[in-house]
Amino acid sequence: MKKMKSALLALLLLPVWGCSRPAELESPAAGPAEIPLEILGELDGDTLETLVEEPKYVALTFDDGPRASTTSRLLDGLLERGAAATFFVIGQQIPGNEALLRRMAAEGHQIGNHTYSHVRLAGADKDAVVEEIHKTEVMLQAAVGQGSFWLRPPYGRMDEQRAELVNTPMIYWSVDPQDWKLLDAAKVADAVTGCVRPGDIILLHDFYPTSVDAALEIVDRLQARGFAFVTVEELFRIQGVEPQAGSLYACPNRTRCLE
Ligand code: NI
């Protein structure tokens, strides 16, 4: 009986119903599977939800770092859990933290640009906008090598004219628990896990110890519900969306209007 049950569980793991994943993730053999009722009856609802639904992908993003103490503890926890994340770093925070950036890259995380001194770009002097982005880009290249460092405008603020100066996609967010204000790991974790949906981009700040605790709690709870944590770039790829330079995305299938 045990053997039969695990064989059927393996069958259940195939995407069987209403699968909307990109073609390369589909199993060619996947089709409607017949699951004997007596086996279904033995599984509780949560297990079933985890087994029969398609994988649920979300992206954790962290702003305003790196910060030696908090960011390294976060990286330890993410590594332990096999979770990837995206870090939008401030240029001013980079000196002395280059090894942390190299660790992020080596451990499969995505690194993005959050300007040099965390300025509001909407309405700012155009030369200053270019300078704020470029300066951080050069520092990132020096630390981790060539790459495309997507931009998260500070405060999520960007306008149409200045967006034309940005030659990468820009990433907003679709879940904001206001971790910087709550400064309470349990409340932040509850806020996220209570409303998160597959495809979401979650905003946190690795600058705060409470946010690091919250992030790891979020990973534990959502992994138990069948969620997988990927970088923002991977989330776009999984959803089959080609992000455009100068566009501001709340998540892969939703852009945000520029000011
Ligand atoms: Ni910020």
Residues whose N, C-alpha, C, O or C-beta is under 5 A from the ligand:
A	BS01	NI	D63 D64 P154 Y155
